[in-house]
Amino acid sequence: MTATTVNPVLRVAPAAPAEAAAYFRASLAFHADVSDVAAALAALQVDGDPGFVVVDSRSTASWDQGHIPGAIHLPTALIPEQAEQLLDKSVPVVTYCWGPGCNGATRAALALAELGYQVKEMLGGFEYWAREGFEYETWETRERRTADPLTAPVDAEDCGC
């Protein structure tokens, strides 16, 4: 690179390590990924309690098309009137919607947080749940797709990250 070439990655300098650590620590307090949610729910079958509940914030048509087994269906618009009937404020909530191109899970997480719930958003949403090859339910059956090698390891239990 010459002195006049601007490096687009370093155009804005990286944060100081302490600032970066605080930011990434905070990010983990607000987000969970699909693989971690799946692992915790799989452990539920062995240990009995993952320590959180999963909420699908999409429409009924979307829920019927496919949802995470064991999730609670609570569309975002219904959170103010139904959350207290369906959720315990002492149990953390993990919200999801369609995928990374949708902020429905973010809106649901905000609505729940404003009602006093501890909440995280599941990154990747239902799209990445299905793309990573985890089992899901439809209105008529359970299904599982082959894991997309661009989103999940082909020959390993987890990605190692």
Secondary structure, 3 states (H helix, E strand, C coil): CCCCCCCCCCCCCCCCHHHHHHHHHHHHHHEEEHHHHHHHHHHHHHHCCCCCEEEECCCHHHHHHCECCCCEECCHHHHHHHHHHHCCCCCCEEEECCCCCCCHHHHHHHHHHHCCCCEEEEECHHHHHHHCCCCEECCCCEECCCCCCCCCCCCCCCCCC
